[in-house]
Amino acid sequence: MSAVPRQAADGVGRYRLGIDIGGTFTDFSLLDEVTGELSSFKSPTVPDDPGRGVLDGLRALVTERGFDLQAIDYLVHGTTIAINTVIQRNGASLGLLVTAGFGDLLEIQRLRLASPVNFTATRPLPLIPRYRVGEVTERILSDGTVDTALDREELLREATRLVEREGAEALVVSFVNAYRTPAHEAEARKVLAERFPGLHVTCSHEVWPQIREYERTMVAIMSAYVRPRVDQYLGQLERELGGVGVRVPLYITKSNGGVTTARDARQATAETMLSGPASGVIGATSVCVRAGYRDLITFDMGGTSADIALVRDGRPVYSTDETVGDFPIVIPVVGVSSIGAGGGSIAWLDPVGVLKVGPRSAGADPGPACYGRGATEPALSDAFLLCGFLNPDNFVGGRLRLHPDRSALAMRPLGEALGLDLDATAEAVIEVATANMYAAFSNVLARHGLDPRDFALVAFGGAGPIEAT
């Protein structure tokens, strides 16, 4: 693929670099703006320290391509730090301050259940437990007029309990109807800043000032919940990139497909929730529109998950009804739906002996059994390899040799339980993963009332083209 080249003096400002961290691999795309050449590079993700994975991959890319990091003119990064923090539930310990009488907001959530026909269905556990929710006397009516003034003494009493006794590391303030008049939330912020200097306070009207109390509160909570990890990661990454010679600002892709500076992303963390998946949709749209295709179904399958999105008349379909983990995110985002497993998803049998694939993944460490790093459970990539869809000598450009014998060793116990030989077992794993994706794929299209025959399927990601064919 080529782009329109431009002139650069002595290689200064010659390259544009894009970086995307996935669950298994970190991908680099390097555009030479002089020649128009676009090259790609993969490096294993380091789950415990994704920033180190970026730097390791960048050093390997420099060694292989032989260019100077100071010649990078533009650097943009798609990150999954925020969404993974919510999914793994390892974010900040928060306290929530709400209007008196609304303390059960997070437990009640919405009346609808994800599975209404399941008599044992439960609601997802809130990110903030009930004992870290404080109720404060104040009330603003639906038309924005003040009915009851903010009780400052009660605010301080509840905030002190949450911070000093319950161990809240940051506070979220979400009062009823604050989207109409934010005066009480702003007043609460001022009072809390005087009492707890240095404590981070997130107000719902600053993040998403829209109607629907639960959804507005959840966006504010998720923003505060992921903020410490996003802030630490991006701050450290900026420093380390500067240390190895990168001289340009770091930009972060947003959930709506745009970009923002790393400094702003560290503050508006909710806008980076779907940073990585949105980047792929925007890139695929740009390429396909230039090729004459304007109605698309993008299919992004990596090592951990598979996602689809719709593009109508050359523009991605946006949504305010997506979920992150178990929770709604009502800010405008590229409408990406997770529909299945990735290459690293584990194949297993449920208690009644039915073959399943995912959602548990082998990730980057140890990875699928075929990586030869000690994994003993069969993954979808092992099935791809055993069925001949992967070249063991040319995986990731030949930098990682795959081991069919390790895949066979991991797959054989599954086959014995199913009463199938090795080839039939590998084929069954692929068929189950494909069937699950097709069912979810059909549901997404049916929800939009669309006929797949009207669209071009655009597959990308490490496993996307294999699965699509």
C-alpha positions in Angstrom: 0.0 0.0 0.0 1.3 3.5 -0.7 0.4 7.0 0.3 1.1 10.4 -1.3 4.8 11.1 -0.5 6.2 14.4 0.6 9.7 15.7 0.7 11.6 15.7 4.0 15.0 17.2 4.6 17.7 14.7 5.7 15.1 12.4 7.0 13.9 14.8 9.7 10.1 14.5 10.2 10.1 11.7 7.7 8.0 9.0 9.5 4.5 8.6 10.9 4.2 5.8 13.5 1.0 4.1 14.8 1.0 1.8 17.8 -1.8 -0.5 19.0 -1.6 -2.7 22.1 -3.6 -5.9 21.8 -4.1 -8.7 24.3 -1.4 -10.9 22.6 0.7 -8.6 20.3 1.6 -5.0 20.1 1.3 -3.7 16.5 3.4 -1.0 14.8 2.6 0.7 11.5 5.3 2.9 10.0 4.7 5.2 7.1 7.6 6.7 5.2 6.2 10.0 4.0 9.0 10.4 1.4 8.6 7.1 -0.4 5.0 6.4 0.6 6.0 3.0 1.9 3.8 1.6 4.7 5.3 -1.3 6.7 4.1 -3.2 9.8 5.7 -4.9 12.7 4.5 -7.1 15.6 6.0 -7.6 19.0 4.7 -9.6 22.0 2.6 -7.6 24.4 3.9 -7.6 28.0 0.6 -7.9 30.0 2.1 -6.8 33.4 3.8 -3.8 31.8 2.4 -2.9 28.4 4.7 0.2 28.2 7.7 -2.0 28.3 6.2 -4.1 25.5 5.9 -0.9 23.4 9.5 0.1 24.0 10.8 -3.4 23.4 8.9 -3.5 20.1 10.0 0.0 19.1 13.7 -1.0 19.7 13.2 -4.1 17.6 11.5 -2.1 14.9 14.4 0.4 14.8 16.9 -2.5 14.6 15.0 -4.2 11.7 14.1 -1.0 9.7 17.2 1.0 10.5 15.7 4.4 11.1 16.3 7.2 13.6 13.6 7.7 16.2 14.2 11.5 15.9 12.9 11.2 12.3 9.4 10.4 13.6 7.1 13.3 12.7 3.8 12.0 14.2 3.1 9.3 16.8 -0.4 8.0 17.6 -1.3 5.2 20.0 -4.4 3.1 20.5 -4.6 1.8 24.0 -6.7 -0.8 25.8 -5.6 0.1 29.3 -8.9 1.7 30.3 -11.2 -1.0 29.0 -9.0 -3.8 30.4 -9.0 -2.0 33.8 -12.8 -2.1 33.9 -13.1 -5.7 32.6 -10.5 -6.9 35.1 -11.9 -4.7 37.9 -8.5 -3.6 39.1 -9.0 0.2 39.1 -9.1 2.7 41.9 -11.0 2.3 45.2 -13.6 5.0 44.8 -16.2 6.7 47.0 -19.5 8.0 45.6 -21.5 10.9 46.9 -25.1 11.1 45.7 -28.3 12.9 46.5 -30.0 11.7 49.8 -32.4 8.9 49.0 -30.4 7.7 45.9 -27.8 5.6 47.8 -28.9 2.4 46.1 -28.5 3.8 42.6 -25.7 1.4 41.7 -27.5 -1.7 43.0 -30.8 -0.9 41.4 -29.1 -0.1 38.0 -31.9 -0.6 35.4 -35.0 -2.8 35.7 -34.1 -4.9 32.7 -31.9 -7.9 33.1 -29.3 -9.2 30.6 -31.1 -12.6 30.6 -34.7 -12.2 31.6 -35.5 -15.9 31.0 -32.8 -17.0 33.5 -34.4 -17.4 36.9 -30.9 -17.3 38.6 -29.7 -14.2 36.7 -28.0 -11.5 38.8 -27.0 -8.0 38.2 -23.3 -7.2 37.8 -21.5 -6.2 41.0 -21.0 -2.4 41.1 -17.5 -1.0 40.8 -18.2 0.9 44.1 -19.7 -1.2 46.9 -22.6 0.1 48.9 -20.6 0.9 52.0 -18.5 3.4 50.0 -21.6 5.4 48.8 -22.5 8.5 50.8 -25.9 10.3 50.7 -25.9 14.1 50.9 -28.9 16.4 51.5 -29.5 18.6 48.4 -32.0 18.6 45.6 -32.2 20.2 42.1 -35.5 19.8 40.3 -35.9 18.5 36.7 -36.2 22.1 35.4 -32.9 23.1 37.0 -34.3 25.1 39.9 -32.8 24.5 43.4 -35.3 22.9 45.8 -33.0 22.1 48.7 -29.6 23.7 49.3 -26.5 21.6 49.6 -25.8 20.6 53.2 -22.0 21.3 53.4 -21.6 19.8 56.9 -23.2 16.5 55.8 -21.1 16.5 52.6 -17.9 16.8 54.6 -19.1 14.2 57.1 -19.8 11.6 54.5 -16.7 12.4 52.5 -14.5 12.1 55.6 -16.1 8.7 56.3 -15.4 7.5 52.8 -11.8 8.7 52.7 -10.6 8.1 56.2 -12.6 5.1 57.3 -13.5 3.3 54.1 -10.2 3.9 52.3 -11.6 5.7 49.2 -8.6 6.9 47.0 -10.8 9.3 45.0 -14.4 10.6 45.1 -17.1 10.8 42.5 -20.0 13.3 42.9 -23.2 12.6 41.0 -26.3 14.5 42.1 -29.8 14.2 40.7 -30.5 16.6 37.8 -26.9 18.0 37.9 -27.0 17.8 34.1 -29.5 20.7 34.1 -27.8 22.8 36.9 -24.3 21.8 38.0 -24.2 24.4 40.8 -24.3 21.8 43.7 -21.7 19.5 42.1 -19.4 22.5 41.6 -20.0 23.7 45.1 -19.2 20.2 46.4 -16.0 20.1 44.5 -14.9 23.4 46.0 -15.7 22.2 49.5 -13.9 18.9 49.1 -10.9 20.5 47.6 -10.5 22.7 50.6 -10.9 19.8 53.0 -8.9 17.2 51.0 -6.3 19.0 48.9 -4.7 16.6 46.4 -7.7 14.2 46.4 -9.0 13.7 42.9 -12.8 14.5 42.6 -14.8 13.7 39.5 -18.1 15.4 39.0 -20.7 13.8 36.7 -21.6 17.1 34.9 -18.0 17.5 33.8 -17.8 14.1 32.2 -21.2 13.6 30.6 -23.9 16.2 31.4 -26.9 14.3 30.1 -30.2 12.9 31.4 -30.4 9.3 32.9 -28.9 9.3 36.4 -27.5 5.7 36.4 -25.8 6.1 33.0 -24.4 9.5 33.8 -23.1 8.3 37.1 -21.5 5.2 35.6 -19.6 7.3 33.0 -18.2 9.4 35.8 -17.4 6.4 37.9 -15.6 4.6 35.0 -13.6 7.8 34.2 -12.4 8.0 37.8 -12.0 4.2 38.2 -9.4 3.9 35.3 -7.8 7.3 35.8 -4.8 6.3 38.0 -3.8 3.4 35.7 -4.2 5.4 32.5 -2.4 8.4 34.0 0.5 6.3 35.3 0.8 4.4 32.0 0.7 7.4 29.7 2.9 9.5 31.9 5.5 6.7 32.1 5.3 6.0 28.3 5.8 9.7 27.4 8.9 9.9 29.6 10.4 6.7 28.3 9.7 7.6 24.7 11.5 10.8 25.2 14.3 8.9 26.8 14.9 6.8 23.7 14.9 9.8 21.3 11.2 10.4 20.3 10.8 14.2 20.1 7.2 14.5 19.0 4.0 14.6 21.2 2.2 11.4 21.9 -1.4 11.3 20.6 -4.0 8.9 21.8 -6.9 7.6 19.8 -10.4 8.2 21.3 -13.4 6.0 21.4 -15.1 8.2 18.8 -12.3 7.7 16.3 -10.6 11.0 16.8 -7.3 11.7 18.5 -6.2 13.7 21.6 -2.9 14.5 23.3 -1.7 12.1 25.9 -1.9 14.9 28.5 -5.6 15.4 27.7 -6.3 11.7 27.6 -4.9 11.4 31.1 -7.7 13.7 32.3 -10.6 12.7 30.0 -10.0 9.0 30.5 -13.6 7.9 29.7 -13.0 9.0 26.1 -10.3 6.3 25.7 -12.4 3.3 26.7 -12.7 1.9 23.2 -9.5 3.6 21.9 -8.0 0.5 20.2 -11.1 -1.0 18.5 -12.2 2.4 17.2 -8.8 2.9 15.5 -9.1 -0.2 13.4 -12.6 0.8 12.2 -11.4 4.3 11.2 -8.3 2.9 9.4 -10.4 0.3 7.5 -12.9 2.9 6.5 -10.2 5.2 5.1 -8.6 2.5 3.0 -11.9 1.0 1.7 -13.4 4.4 0.8 -10.4 5.1 -1.4 -10.8 1.7 -3.0 -14.5 2.5 -3.8 -16.2 0.6 -1.0 -18.5 2.7 1.2 -20.8 0.1 2.9 -18.7 -2.1 5.1 -18.7 -4.7 7.9 -15.3 -4.5 9.6 -14.1 -7.7 11.3 -11.2 -7.3 13.7 -10.0 -10.5 15.2 -6.8 -10.6 17.3 -5.5 -12.9 20.0 -8.1 -12.2 22.6 -11.4 -11.2 21.0 -13.2 -10.6 17.7 -15.1 -7.3 17.1 -17.3 -6.0 14.3 -18.5 -2.6 13.3 -20.7 -1.1 10.6 -19.8 1.6 8.1 -22.6 3.2 6.1 -21.9 5.4 3.1 -18.3 5.8 4.1 -18.9 6.8 7.7 -18.6 4.5 10.8 -21.9 4.0 12.7 -21.7 5.6 16.1 -23.5 4.6 19.2 -24.4 5.8 22.7 -25.6 2.4 23.8 -22.4 0.3 24.1 -21.1 -1.5 27.1 -17.7 -1.8 28.7 -17.4 -4.9 30.8 -20.7 -5.1 32.5 -21.6 -1.4 32.4 -23.2 1.0 30.0 -21.1 3.8 28.4 -23.4 6.4 26.9 -20.9 8.8 25.4 -20.7 8.7 21.6 -18.3 6.0 20.4 -17.7 4.0 17.3 -20.3 1.2 17.5 -18.0 -1.8 18.0 -19.6 -5.1 19.1 -17.6 -8.0 20.5 -18.8 -11.1 18.8 -16.5 -13.9 19.7 -13.1 -15.4 20.5 -9.6 -14.6 19.4 -6.7 -16.7 18.3 -5.6 -17.2 21.9 -9.0 -18.2 23.2 -9.0 -21.5 25.1 -11.0 -24.6 23.9 -12.6 -26.5 26.7 -15.5 -28.7 27.7 -18.4 -27.6 30.0 -19.7 -29.8 32.8 -22.0 -31.7 30.4 -19.3 -32.2 27.8 -20.1 -29.5 25.2 -17.2 -28.0 23.4 -16.6 -24.3 24.1 -14.1 -21.8 22.8 -13.3 -18.7 25.0 -13.8 -16.3 26.6 -10.7 -17.2 28.6 -7.5 -16.5 26.6 -3.9 -17.7 26.7 -2.9 -14.1 26.1 0.7 -13.2 25.3 2.3 -15.1 28.2 2.4 -18.0 27.9 0.3 -17.7 24.7 -1.1 -20.7 22.8 0.6 -24.1 23.2 2.1 -23.7 19.7 4.3 -20.8 21.0 6.3 -23.4 22.9 6.3 -21.4 26.1 4.8 -24.1 28.4 1.1 -23.7 27.8 -0.8 -27.0 28.0 -4.4 -26.0 27.1 -5.4 -25.9 23.4 -6.3 -22.6 21.9 -7.9 -21.5 18.6 -4.5 -20.7 17.1 -3.4 -24.3 17.8 -6.4 -25.5 15.8 -5.5 -23.1 13.0 -2.0 -24.5 12.9 -3.0 -28.1 13.0 -5.5 -27.5 10.1 -2.8 -25.9 8.0 -4.0 -22.3 8.1 -0.8 -21.0 9.7 2.8 -21.4 8.4 4.9 -22.5 11.4 8.1 -21.0 9.8 6.7 -17.6 8.9 4.6 -16.5 11.8 5.0 -12.8 12.8 7.4 -12.4 9.8 9.4 -15.5 10.9 10.4 -14.0 14.2 8.3 -16.6 16.2 8.5 -20.2 15.2 5.4 -22.2 15.9 5.4 -25.8 17.2 2.8 -28.1 15.7 3.9 -30.9 18.0 3.1 -28.8 21.1 -0.4 -27.9 19.6 -1.0 -31.6 19.0 0.0 -32.5 22.6 -2.4 -29.9 24.0 -5.3 -30.8 21.6 -5.1 -34.6 22.1 -6.8 -34.8 25.6 -9.7 -32.7 24.3 -10.1 -35.1 21.3 -10.0 -38.1 23.6 -12.8 -36.6 25.7 -14.8 -35.9 22.5 -14.0 -39.3 20.9 -12.4 -37.5 17.9 -9.0 -37.9 16.2 -6.5 -34.9 16.2 -7.6 -33.4 12.9 -11.3 -33.7 13.6 -10.8 -32.1 17.0 -9.0 -29.1 15.6 -11.6 -28.7 12.9 -14.4 -28.9 15.6 -12.7 -26.1 17.6 -12.7 -23.9 14.5 -16.3 -24.7 13.7 -17.5 -23.9 17.2 -15.7 -20.6 17.2 -17.0 -19.7 13.8 -20.6 -20.7 14.6 -20.5 -18.6 17.8 -19.2 -15.6 15.8 -21.8 -16.1 13.0 -24.6 -16.2 15.6 -23.5 -13.0 17.2 -22.7 -11.4 13.8 -26.3 -12.1 12.7 -27.7 -10.7 15.9 -25.9 -7.4 15.4 -27.1 -7.1 11.8 -30.7 -8.0 12.7 -30.6 -5.3 15.4 -29.9 -2.7 12.7 -32.2 -4.3 10.2 -29.5 -4.8 7.6 -28.8 -7.4 4.9 -25.2 -8.6 4.9 -25.3 -8.9 1.1 -25.3 -5.1 0.9 -21.9 -4.8 2.6 -18.3 -5.7 1.9 -16.6 -7.7 4.7 -13.3 -6.2 5.7 -11.2 -8.5 7.9 -8.1 -7.5 9.7 -6.2 -8.2 12.9 -3.9 -11.1 13.4 -6.6 -13.8 13.0 -9.3 -11.9 11.1 -8.4 -12.8 7.5 -8.0 -16.5 8.5 -11.4 -16.7 10.1 -13.1 -14.6 7.4 -12.0 -17.1 4.6 
